[in-house]
Amino acid sequence: MLIVVDGEGYYQERGKDPVRIKEVDVLRCEPNVEHWHASSKEHDVTYLAIYGGKEPTTWTEVLTREYYDSIAEKLRD
């Protein structure tokens, strides 16, 4: 679970459209669903991450600058 406490960012689950996240948003990250989250181009994001799993987080590929920039353009205000 991610609880956004300040700022704005981006969140995307694999196979779904990216969304902009902001203060007070609560995101439930389902088990075994790949996702990424990051600050927006305009603002930093601060969040609380609550993890109740038994296994450590599995990190997958690195988000490329080109992909991040394309998402920033798509979600631009």
C-alpha positions, 0 to 999 in steps of 0.5 A: 500500500502507498499513502501519498503524504506530500507532492505529486508523482506517477504510478503505473501497473504493468499493462495499465495506463499510468496515473498521476498521484497526489497528496491524500491518495491511497494506492493498494498494490496487489500482490504479484502485480508489477508496478512502478511509482516516481515523483512527477517532473514538476514535484517531488512525491513523499509517500508511506509504503506499507508492506505486509508480505512475507517475501522481500520485494522483487525489483524488476527492470529499471525505468528508462529516462525515455519512458519516464519522459513519455509518461510525463508528457502524457500526464502533463497538466 
